[in-house]
């Protein structure tokens, strides 16, 4: 490595042989990548909200089914007690 190249590396100089609009192009590319990241993050947040809503709905439906089973059981007990009561009255 010759001394001129060594100085450039050691002094932290950036080569200036890039076109004038190179920085602007890089900024546009960075903006596009950032926007894509934001879109992906928004989609992920939307999916998370949908999963939470579905889980809550499933819990509500399961609760309703459990409540219906309990009601049917209670109705059977009431019917059984009613039959027993009629039998006792007829004795």
Steps between C-alpha positions, in 0.01 A plus 500: 500500500648833408517794739222701334247219542615443857436863587148483361422193709658635817354849471152358445447682172215381279583470132327775303468327165124432551245676278344815641158343559633179659412612854148593390454158340622330818257711704211393274598133531524534878158664508346217298656238729376686807149526353497128425602432859216720625251318274616163633473626859146627433397167350645317801310725742176446307546123510570513873178695561301252291646208698405667829147567375461141379627363830253715694214390274596135544503543878157664488361217287648238733348682798160499331525127429597431861210711624257316270623163634449619856151625417408166342632315803298723731189449287545122521534526877185712522311252283621209714399679821160582350439134418606395851273763654201376298574146613507610862169686463332195351596273791 
